[in-house]
Amino acid sequence: MQAWYADVKKAKCESPTDIKNVYSNASIITNNRIVFNIKGNKYRLVVAINYEHSIVYIRFIGSHKEYDLVDVSTI
């Protein structure tokens, strides 16, 4: 998580396309949500991004099993 945080903090992503260019394994979801696989897909991190203001909101962190129980587009 610390490595992801440091990486995202310095990244300049202005659109979902920019996210995919930097993080090819990220999944783009509705409502500006992005899903990242953490630690070899053992964990999932869901964020909401305000591209206009370059703000990343962490919406969910959990195991792959826990991730399967949430509605990513609304959390």
mmCIF file as gemmi writes it, N, C-alpha and C atoms, coordinates in Angstrom:
data_model
loop_
_atom_site.group_PDB
_atom_site.id
_atom_site.type_symbol
_atom_site.label_atom_id
_atom_site.label_alt_id
_atom_site.label_comp_id
_atom_site.label_asym_id
_atom_site.label_entity_id
_atom_site.label_seq_id
_atom_site.pdbx_PDB_ins_code
_atom_site.Cartn_x
_atom_site.Cartn_y
_atom_site.Cartn_z
_atom_site.occupancy
_atom_site.B_iso_or_equiv
_atom_site.pdbx_formal_charge
_atom_site.auth_seq_id
_atom_site.auth_asym_id
_atom_site.pdbx_PDB_model_num
ATOM 1 N N . MET Axp A 1 ? 0.823 -1.194 0 1 0 ? 1 A 1
ATOM 2 C CA . MET Axp A 1 ? 0 0 0 1 0 ? 1 A 1
ATOM 3 C C . MET Axp A 1 ? 0.865 1.255 0 1 0 ? 1 A 1
ATOM 4 N N . GLN Axp A 2 ? 1.954 1.231 0.746 1 0 ? 2 A 1
ATOM 5 C CA . GLN Axp A 2 ? 2.822 2.407 0.786 1 0 ? 2 A 1
ATOM 6 C C . GLN Axp A 2 ? 3.425 2.683 -0.581 1 0 ? 2 A 1
ATOM 7 N N . ALA Axp A 3 ? 3.819 1.636 -1.278 1 0 ? 3 A 1
ATOM 8 C CA . ALA Axp A 3 ? 4.389 1.812 -2.62 1 0 ? 3 A 1
ATOM 9 C C . ALA Axp A 3 ? 3.334 2.355 -3.571 1 0 ? 3 A 1
ATOM 10 N N . TRP Axp A 4 ? 2.107 1.829 -3.484 1 0 ? 4 A 1
ATOM 11 C CA . TRP Axp A 4 ? 1.017 2.318 -4.334 1 0 ? 4 A 1
ATOM 12 C C . TRP Axp A 4 ? 0.752 3.794 -4.044 1 0 ? 4 A 1
ATOM 13 N N . TYR Axp A 5 ? 0.675 4.15 -2.772 1 0 ? 5 A 1
ATOM 14 C CA . TYR Axp A 5 ? 0.415 5.527 -2.378 1 0 ? 5 A 1
ATOM 15 C C . TYR Axp A 5 ? 1.485 6.47 -2.924 1 0 ? 5 A 1
ATOM 16 N N . ALA Axp A 6 ? 2.738 6.109 -2.762 1 0 ? 6 A 1
ATOM 17 C CA . ALA Axp A 6 ? 3.837 6.954 -3.25 1 0 ? 6 A 1
ATOM 18 C C . ALA Axp A 6 ? 3.766 7.105 -4.765 1 0 ? 6 A 1
ATOM 19 N N . ASP Axp A 7 ? 3.437 6.04 -5.449 1 0 ? 7 A 1
ATOM 20 C CA . ASP Axp A 7 ? 3.341 6.057 -6.905 1 0 ? 7 A 1
ATOM 21 C C . ASP Axp A 7 ? 2.189 6.939 -7.375 1 0 ? 7 A 1
ATOM 22 N N . VAL Axp A 8 ? 1.029 6.782 -6.756 1 0 ? 8 A 1
ATOM 23 C CA . VAL Axp A 8 ? -0.148 7.566 -7.143 1 0 ? 8 A 1
ATOM 24 C C . VAL Axp A 8 ? 0.048 9.039 -6.819 1 0 ? 8 A 1
ATOM 25 N N . LYS Axp A 9 ? 0.716 9.315 -5.732 1 0 ? 9 A 1
ATOM 26 C CA . LYS Axp A 9 ? 0.936 10.706 -5.321 1 0 ? 9 A 1
ATOM 27 C C . LYS Axp A 9 ? 1.722 11.495 -6.367 1 0 ? 9 A 1
ATOM 28 N N . LYS Axp A 10 ? 2.654 10.844 -7.044 1 0 ? 10 A 1
ATOM 29 C CA . LYS Axp A 10 ? 3.459 11.554 -8.043 1 0 ? 10 A 1
ATOM 30 C C . LYS Axp A 10 ? 2.91 11.421 -9.462 1 0 ? 10 A 1
ATOM 31 N N . ALA Axp A 11 ? 1.934 10.54 -9.668 1 0 ? 11 A 1
ATOM 32 C CA . ALA Axp A 11 ? 1.371 10.334 -11.012 1 0 ? 11 A 1
ATOM 33 C C . ALA Axp A 11 ? 0.519 11.536 -11.418 1 0 ? 11 A 1
ATOM 34 N N . LYS Axp A 12 ? 0.503 11.812 -12.702 1 0 ? 12 A 1
ATOM 35 C CA . LYS Axp A 12 ? -0.31 12.892 -13.26 1 0 ? 12 A 1
ATOM 36 C C . LYS Axp A 12 ? -1.332 12.277 -14.207 1 0 ? 12 A 1
ATOM 37 N N . CYS Axp A 13 ? -2.427 11.821 -13.644 1 0 ? 13 A 1
ATOM 38 C CA . CYS Axp A 13 ? -3.467 11.173 -14.441 1 0 ? 13 A 1
ATOM 39 C C . CYS Axp A 13 ? -4.682 12.087 -14.515 1 0 ? 13 A 1
ATOM 40 N N . GLU Axp A 14 ? -5.043 12.452 -15.735 1 0 ? 14 A 1
ATOM 41 C CA . GLU Axp A 14 ? -6.162 13.363 -15.937 1 0 ? 14 A 1
ATOM 42 C C . GLU Axp A 14 ? -7.393 12.678 -16.511 1 0 ? 14 A 1
ATOM 43 N N . SER Axp A 15 ? -7.31 11.37 -16.732 1 0 ? 15 A 1
ATOM 44 C CA . SER Axp A 15 ? -8.434 10.639 -17.313 1 0 ? 15 A 1
ATOM 45 C C . SER Axp A 15 ? -8.259 9.147 -17.054 1 0 ? 15 A 1
ATOM 46 N N . PRO Axp A 16 ? -9.322 8.375 -17.24 1 0 ? 16 A 1
ATOM 47 C CA . PRO Axp A 16 ? -9.188 6.918 -17.109 1 0 ? 16 A 1
ATOM 48 C C . PRO Axp A 16 ? -8.152 6.337 -18.074 1 0 ? 16 A 1
ATOM 49 N N . THR Axp A 17 ? -8.021 6.923 -19.237 1 0 ? 17 A 1
ATOM 50 C CA . THR Axp A 17 ? -7.017 6.456 -20.199 1 0 ? 17 A 1
ATOM 51 C C . THR Axp A 17 ? -5.618 6.611 -19.625 1 0 ? 17 A 1
ATOM 52 N N . ASP Axp A 18 ? -5.359 7.721 -18.956 1 0 ? 18 A 1
ATOM 53 C CA . ASP Axp A 18 ? -4.054 7.928 -18.316 1 0 ? 18 A 1
ATOM 54 C C . ASP Axp A 18 ? -3.801 6.869 -17.247 1 0 ? 18 A 1
ATOM 55 N N . ILE Axp A 19 ? -4.837 6.522 -16.493 1 0 ? 19 A 1
ATOM 56 C CA . ILE Axp A 19 ? -4.701 5.482 -15.466 1 0 ? 19 A 1
ATOM 57 C C . ILE Axp A 19 ? -4.29 4.167 -16.117 1 0 ? 19 A 1
ATOM 58 N N . LYS Axp A 20 ? -4.977 3.784 -17.197 1 0 ? 20 A 1
ATOM 59 C CA . LYS Axp A 20 ? -4.668 2.526 -17.879 1 0 ? 20 A 1
ATOM 60 C C . LYS Axp A 20 ? -3.267 2.534 -18.47 1 0 ? 20 A 1
ATOM 61 N N . ASN Axp A 21 ? -2.801 3.697 -18.92 1 0 ? 21 A 1
ATOM 62 C CA . ASN Axp A 21 ? -1.444 3.787 -19.463 1 0 ? 21 A 1
ATOM 63 C C . ASN Axp A 21 ? -0.387 3.547 -18.385 1 0 ? 21 A 1
ATOM 64 N N . VAL Axp A 22 ? -0.674 3.956 -17.171 1 0 ? 22 A 1
ATOM 65 C CA . VAL Axp A 22 ? 0.272 3.789 -16.064 1 0 ? 22 A 1
ATOM 66 C C . VAL Axp A 22 ? 0.075 2.442 -15.364 1 0 ? 22 A 1
ATOM 67 N N . TYR Axp A 23 ? -1.179 2.055 -15.166 1 0 ? 23 A 1
ATOM 68 C CA . TYR Axp A 23 ? -1.532 0.825 -14.442 1 0 ? 23 A 1
ATOM 69 C C . TYR Axp A 23 ? -2.36 -0.069 -15.364 1 0 ? 23 A 1
ATOM 70 N N . SER Axp A 24 ? -1.706 -0.808 -16.205 1 0 ? 24 A 1
ATOM 71 C CA . SER Axp A 24 ? -2.416 -1.594 -17.221 1 0 ? 24 A 1
ATOM 72 C C . SER Axp A 24 ? -3.349 -2.647 -16.625 1 0 ? 24 A 1
ATOM 73 N N . ASN Axp A 25 ? -3.091 -3.091 -15.407 1 0 ? 25 A 1
ATOM 74 C CA . ASN Axp A 25 ? -3.953 -4.095 -14.774 1 0 ? 25 A 1
ATOM 75 C C . ASN Axp A 25 ? -5.127 -3.49 -14.012 1 0 ? 25 A 1
ATOM 76 N N . ALA Axp A 26 ? -5.202 -2.177 -13.941 1 0 ? 26 A 1
ATOM 77 C CA . ALA Axp A 26 ? -6.313 -1.532 -13.246 1 0 ? 26 A 1
ATOM 78 C C . ALA Axp A 26 ? -7.593 -1.724 -14.057 1 0 ? 26 A 1
ATOM 79 N N . SER Axp A 27 ? -8.71 -1.818 -13.343 1 0 ? 27 A 1
ATOM 80 C CA . SER Axp A 27 ? -10.013 -1.943 -14 1 0 ? 27 A 1
ATOM 81 C C . SER Axp A 27 ? -10.77 -0.636 -13.841 1 0 ? 27 A 1
ATOM 82 N N . ILE Axp A 28 ? -11.233 -0.098 -14.952 1 0 ? 28 A 1
ATOM 83 C CA . ILE Axp A 28 ? -12.008 1.137 -14.944 1 0 ? 28 A 1
ATOM 84 C C . ILE Axp A 28 ? -13.477 0.759 -14.768 1 0 ? 28 A 1
ATOM 85 N N . ILE Axp A 29 ? -14.116 1.334 -13.75 1 0 ? 29 A 1
ATOM 86 C CA . ILE Axp A 29 ? -15.51 1.044 -13.422 1 0 ? 29 A 1
ATOM 87 C C . ILE Axp A 29 ? -16.302 2.347 -13.544 1 0 ? 29 A 1
ATOM 88 N N . THR Axp A 30 ? -17.628 2.26 -13.539 1 0 ? 30 A 1
ATOM 89 C CA . THR Axp A 30 ? -18.457 3.462 -13.606 1 0 ? 30 A 1
ATOM 90 C C . THR Axp A 30 ? -18.237 4.362 -12.395 1 0 ? 30 A 1
ATOM 91 N N . ASN Axp A 31 ? -18.744 5.595 -12.479 1 0 ? 31 A 1
ATOM 92 C CA . ASN Axp A 31 ? -18.642 6.587 -11.398 1 0 ? 31 A 1
ATOM 93 C C . ASN Axp A 31 ? -17.202 6.918 -11.028 1 0 ? 31 A 1
ATOM 94 N N . ASN Axp A 32 ? -16.327 6.954 -12.022 1 0 ? 32 A 1
ATOM 95 C CA . ASN Axp A 32 ? -14.915 7.291 -11.807 1 0 ? 32 A 1
ATOM 96 C C . ASN Axp A 32 ? -14.236 6.382 -10.791 1 0 ? 32 A 1
ATOM 97 N N . ARG Axp A 33 ? -14.677 5.143 -10.719 1 0 ? 33 A 1
ATOM 98 C CA . ARG Axp A 33 ? -14.061 4.166 -9.827 1 0 ? 33 A 1
ATOM 99 C C . ARG Axp A 33 ? -12.99 3.383 -10.582 1 0 ? 33 A 1
ATOM 100 N N . ILE Axp A 34 ? -11.909 3.095 -9.88 1 0 ? 34 A 1
ATOM 101 C CA . ILE Axp A 34 ? -10.814 2.291 -10.426 1 0 ? 34 A 1
ATOM 102 C C . ILE Axp A 34 ? -10.535 1.172 -9.428 1 0 ? 34 A 1
ATOM 103 N N . VAL Axp A 35 ? -10.32 -0.034 -9.929 1 0 ? 35 A 1
ATOM 104 C CA . VAL Axp A 35 ? -9.989 -1.177 -9.082 1 0 ? 35 A 1
ATOM 105 C C . VAL Axp A 35 ? -8.544 -1.567 -9.353 1 0 ? 35 A 1
ATOM 106 N N . PHE Axp A 36 ? -7.752 -1.616 -8.289 1 0 ? 36 A 1
ATOM 107 C CA . PHE Axp A 36 ? -6.354 -2.028 -8.373 1 0 ? 36 A 1
ATOM 108 C C . PHE Axp A 36 ? -6.19 -3.378 -7.688 1 0 ? 36 A 1
ATOM 109 N N . ASN Axp A 37 ? -5.403 -4.235 -8.291 1 0 ? 37 A 1
ATOM 110 C CA . ASN Axp A 37 ? -5.032 -5.51 -7.674 1 0 ? 37 A 1
ATOM 111 C C . ASN Axp A 37 ? -3.777 -5.262 -6.844 1 0 ? 37 A 1
ATOM 112 N N . ILE Axp A 38 ? -3.821 -5.677 -5.602 1 0 ? 38 A 1
ATOM 113 C CA . ILE Axp A 38 ? -2.707 -5.459 -4.685 1 0 ? 38 A 1
ATOM 114 C C . ILE Axp A 38 ? -2.147 -6.813 -4.25 1 0 ? 38 A 1
ATOM 115 N N . LYS Axp A 39 ? -0.844 -6.879 -4.167 1 0 ? 39 A 1
ATOM 116 C CA . LYS Axp A 39 ? -0.135 -8.073 -3.696 1 0 ? 39 A 1
ATOM 117 C C . LYS Axp A 39 ? -0.539 -9.31 -4.488 1 0 ? 39 A 1
ATOM 118 N N . GLY Axp A 40 ? -0.315 -9.222 -5.796 1 0 ? 40 A 1
ATOM 119 C CA . GLY Axp A 40 ? -0.583 -10.373 -6.651 1 0 ? 40 A 1
ATOM 120 C C . GLY Axp A 40 ? -2.042 -10.76 -6.718 1 0 ? 40 A 1
ATOM 121 N N . ASN Axp A 41 ? -2.929 -9.783 -6.694 1 0 ? 41 A 1
ATOM 122 C CA . ASN Axp A 41 ? -4.375 -9.992 -6.779 1 0 ? 41 A 1
ATOM 123 C C . ASN Axp A 41 ? -4.962 -10.617 -5.509 1 0 ? 41 A 1
ATOM 124 N N . LYS Axp A 42 ? -4.199 -10.613 -4.427 1 0 ? 42 A 1
ATOM 125 C CA . LYS Axp A 42 ? -4.718 -11.123 -3.153 1 0 ? 42 A 1
ATOM 126 C C . LYS Axp A 42 ? -5.709 -10.136 -2.541 1 0 ? 42 A 1
ATOM 127 N N . TYR Axp A 43 ? -5.457 -8.854 -2.763 1 0 ? 43 A 1
ATOM 128 C CA . TYR Axp A 43 ? -6.318 -7.8 -2.235 1 0 ? 43 A 1
ATOM 129 C C . TYR Axp A 43 ? -6.792 -6.911 -3.373 1 0 ? 43 A 1
ATOM 130 N N . ARG Axp A 44 ? -7.896 -6.226 -3.115 1 0 ? 44 A 1
ATOM 131 C CA . ARG Axp A 44 ? -8.427 -5.265 -4.068 1 0 ? 44 A 1
ATOM 132 C C . ARG Axp A 44 ? -8.528 -3.907 -3.39 1 0 ? 44 A 1
ATOM 133 N N . LEU Axp A 45 ? -8.181 -2.908 -4.147 1 0 ? 45 A 1
ATOM 134 C CA . LEU Axp A 45 ? -8.279 -1.522 -3.702 1 0 ? 45 A 1
ATOM 135 C C . LEU Axp A 45 ? -9.175 -0.803 -4.694 1 0 ? 45 A 1
ATOM 136 N N . VAL Axp A 46 ? -10.238 -0.198 -4.192 1 0 ? 46 A 1
ATOM 137 C CA . VAL Axp A 46 ? -11.157 0.554 -5.043 1 0 ? 46 A 1
ATOM 138 C C . VAL Axp A 46 ? -11.04 2.02 -4.666 1 0 ? 46 A 1
ATOM 139 N N . VAL Axp A 47 ? -10.824 2.847 -5.671 1 0 ? 47 A 1
ATOM 140 C CA . VAL Axp A 47 ? -10.736 4.286 -5.434 1 0 ? 47 A 1
ATOM 141 C C . VAL Axp A 47 ? -11.727 5.012 -6.333 1 0 ? 47 A 1
ATOM 142 N N . ALA Axp A 48 ? -12.118 6.191 -5.899 1 0 ? 48 A 1
ATOM 143 C CA . ALA Axp A 48 ? -12.885 7.117 -6.726 1 0 ? 48 A 1
ATOM 144 C C . ALA Axp A 48 ? -11.954 8.282 -7.006 1 0 ? 48 A 1
ATOM 145 N N . ILE Axp A 49 ? -11.953 8.748 -8.234 1 0 ? 49 A 1
ATOM 146 C CA . ILE Axp A 49 ? -11.022 9.812 -8.606 1 0 ? 49 A 1
ATOM 147 C C . ILE Axp A 49 ? -11.781 11.036 -9.092 1 0 ? 49 A 1
ATOM 148 N N . ASN Axp A 50 ? -11.408 12.182 -8.548 1 0 ? 50 A 1
ATOM 149 C CA . ASN Axp A 50 ? -11.866 13.468 -9.053 1 0 ? 50 A 1
ATOM 150 C C . ASN Axp A 50 ? -10.724 13.984 -9.92 1 0 ? 50 A 1
ATOM 151 N N . TYR Axp A 51 ? -10.828 13.767 -11.221 1 0 ? 51 A 1
ATOM 152 C CA . TYR Axp A 51 ? -9.739 14.114 -12.134 1 0 ? 51 A 1
ATOM 153 C C . TYR Axp A 51 ? -9.503 15.619 -12.2 1 0 ? 51 A 1
ATOM 154 N N . GLU Axp A 52 ? -10.565 16.398 -12.124 1 0 ? 52 A 1
ATOM 155 C CA . GLU Axp A 52 ? -10.442 17.86 -12.222 1 0 ? 52 A 1
ATOM 156 C C . GLU Axp A 52 ? -9.553 18.434 -11.123 1 0 ? 52 A 1
ATOM 157 N N . HIS Axp A 53 ? -9.663 17.883 -9.914 1 0 ? 53 A 1
ATOM 158 C CA . HIS Axp A 53 ? -8.9 18.394 -8.774 1 0 ? 53 A 1
ATOM 159 C C . HIS Axp A 53 ? -7.763 17.467 -8.339 1 0 ? 53 A 1
ATOM 160 N N . SER Axp A 54 ? -7.547 16.399 -9.087 1 0 ? 54 A 1
ATOM 161 C CA . SER Axp A 54 ? -6.473 15.429 -8.788 1 0 ? 54 A 1
ATOM 162 C C . SER Axp A 54 ? -6.571 14.874 -7.366 1 0 ? 54 A 1
ATOM 163 N N . ILE Axp A 55 ? -7.786 14.446 -7.007 1 0 ? 55 A 1
ATOM 164 C CA . ILE Axp A 55 ? -8.022 13.875 -5.685 1 0 ? 55 A 1
ATOM 165 C C . ILE Axp A 55 ? -8.413 12.41 -5.843 1 0 ? 55 A 1
ATOM 166 N N . VAL Axp A 56 ? -7.779 11.556 -5.051 1 0 ? 56 A 1
ATOM 167 C CA . VAL Axp A 56 ? -8.082 10.126 -5.052 1 0 ? 56 A 1
ATOM 168 C C . VAL Axp A 56 ? -8.701 9.777 -3.701 1 0 ? 56 A 1
ATOM 169 N N . TYR Axp A 57 ? -9.902 9.226 -3.738 1 0 ? 57 A 1
ATOM 170 C CA . TYR Axp A 57 ? -10.611 8.811 -2.53 1 0 ? 57 A 1
ATOM 171 C C . TYR Axp A 57 ? -10.579 7.288 -2.433 1 0 ? 57 A 1
ATOM 172 N N . ILE Axp A 58 ? -10.052 6.759 -1.356 1 0 ? 58 A 1
ATOM 173 C CA . ILE Axp A 58 ? -10.075 5.312 -1.156 1 0 ? 58 A 1
ATOM 174 C C . ILE Axp A 58 ? -11.476 4.929 -0.689 1 0 ? 58 A 1
ATOM 175 N N . ARG Axp A 59 ? -12.122 4.041 -1.46 1 0 ? 59 A 1
ATOM 176 C CA . ARG Axp A 59 ? -13.494 3.638 -1.169 1 0 ? 59 A 1
ATOM 177 C C . ARG Axp A 59 ? -13.581 2.247 -0.547 1 0 ? 59 A 1
ATOM 178 N N . PHE Axp A 60 ? -12.585 1.399 -0.834 1 0 ? 60 A 1
ATOM 179 C CA . PHE Axp A 60 ? -12.622 0.03 -0.325 1 0 ? 60 A 1
ATOM 180 C C . PHE Axp A 60 ? -11.232 -0.577 -0.39 1 0 ? 60 A 1
ATOM 181 N N . ILE Axp A 61 ? -10.861 -1.294 0.664 1 0 ? 61 A 1
ATOM 182 C CA . ILE Axp A 61 ? -9.656 -2.129 0.681 1 0 ? 61 A 1
ATOM 183 C C . ILE Axp A 61 ? -10.08 -3.45 1.311 1 0 ? 61 A 1
ATOM 184 N N . GLY Axp A 62 ? -9.817 -4.541 0.629 1 0 ? 62 A 1
ATOM 185 C CA . GLY Axp A 62 ? -10.184 -5.831 1.198 1 0 ? 62 A 1
ATOM 186 C C . GLY Axp A 62 ? -9.664 -6.984 0.372 1 0 ? 62 A 1
ATOM 187 N N . SER Axp A 63 ? -9.935 -8.172 0.866 1 0 ? 63 A 1
ATOM 188 C CA . SER Axp A 63 ? -9.519 -9.373 0.145 1 0 ? 63 A 1
ATOM 189 C C . SER Axp A 63 ? -10.353 -9.52 -1.124 1 0 ? 63 A 1
ATOM 190 N N . HIS Axp A 64 ? -9.9 -10.365 -2.001 1 0 ? 64 A 1
ATOM 191 C CA . HIS Axp A 64 ? -10.639 -10.626 -3.232 1 0 ? 64 A 1
ATOM 192 C C . HIS Axp A 64 ? -12.033 -11.157 -2.887 1 0 ? 64 A 1
ATOM 193 N N . LYS Axp A 65 ? -12.122 -12.008 -1.885 1 0 ? 65 A 1
ATOM 194 C CA . LYS Axp A 65 ? -13.406 -12.571 -1.455 1 0 ? 65 A 1
ATOM 195 C C . LYS Axp A 65 ? -14.346 -11.474 -0.947 1 0 ? 65 A 1
ATOM 196 N N . GLU Axp A 66 ? -13.825 -10.546 -0.146 1 0 ? 66 A 1
ATOM 197 C CA . GLU Axp A 66 ? -14.637 -9.432 0.36 1 0 ? 66 A 1
ATOM 198 C C . GLU Axp A 66 ? -15.076 -8.524 -0.781 1 0 ? 66 A 1
ATOM 199 N N . TYR Axp A 67 ? -14.195 -8.316 -1.729 1 0 ? 67 A 1
ATOM 200 C CA . TYR Axp A 67 ? -14.489 -7.478 -2.893 1 0 ? 67 A 1
ATOM 201 C C . TYR Axp A 67 ? -15.691 -8.018 -3.661 1 0 ? 67 A 1
ATOM 202 N N . ASP Axp A 68 ? -15.79 -9.323 -3.765 1 0 ? 68 A 1
ATOM 203 C CA . ASP Axp A 68 ? -16.897 -9.941 -4.496 1 0 ? 68 A 1
ATOM 204 C C . ASP Axp A 68 ? -18.255 -9.653 -3.864 1 0 ? 68 A 1
ATOM 205 N N . LEU Axp A 69 ? -18.283 -9.187 -2.625 1 0 ? 69 A 1
ATOM 206 C CA . LEU Axp A 69 ? -19.536 -8.924 -1.916 1 0 ? 69 A 1
ATOM 207 C C . LEU Axp A 69 ? -19.996 -7.471 -1.995 1 0 ? 69 A 1
ATOM 208 N N . VAL Axp A 70 ? -19.212 -6.592 -2.592 1 0 ? 70 A 1
ATOM 209 C CA . VAL Axp A 70 ? -19.573 -5.171 -2.634 1 0 ? 70 A 1
ATOM 210 C C . VAL Axp A 70 ? -19.959 -4.747 -4.05 1 0 ? 70 A 1
ATOM 211 N N . ASP Axp A 71 ? -20.748 -3.682 -4.117 1 0 ? 71 A 1
ATOM 212 C CA . ASP Axp A 71 ? -21.087 -3.069 -5.403 1 0 ? 71 A 1
ATOM 213 C C . ASP Axp A 71 ? -20.096 -1.934 -5.625 1 0 ? 71 A 1
ATOM 214 N N . VAL Axp A 72 ? -19.118 -2.191 -6.442 1 0 ? 72 A 1
ATOM 215 C CA . VAL Axp A 72 ? -18.005 -1.256 -6.64 1 0 ? 72 A 1
ATOM 216 C C . VAL Axp A 72 ? -18.474 0.1 -7.156 1 0 ? 72 A 1
ATOM 217 N N . SER Axp A 73 ? -19.52 0.134 -7.951 1 0 ? 73 A 1
ATOM 218 C CA . SER Axp A 73 ? -19.956 1.397 -8.549 1 0 ? 73 A 1
ATOM 219 C C . SER Axp A 73 ? -20.639 2.327 -7.558 1 0 ? 73 A 1
ATOM 220 N N . THR Axp A 74 ? -21.028 1.822 -6.385 1 0 ? 74 A 1
ATOM 221 C CA . THR Axp A 74 ? -21.741 2.677 -5.429 1 0 ? 74 A 1
ATOM 222 C C . THR Axp A 74 ? -21.005 2.907 -4.114 1 0 ? 74 A 1
ATOM 223 N N . ILE Axp A 75 ? -19.945 2.152 -3.851 1 0 ? 75 A 1
ATOM 224 C CA . ILE Axp A 75 ? -19.251 2.351 -2.573 1 0 ? 75 A 1
ATOM 225 C C . ILE Axp A 75 ? -18.426 3.616 -2.612 1 0 ? 75 A 1
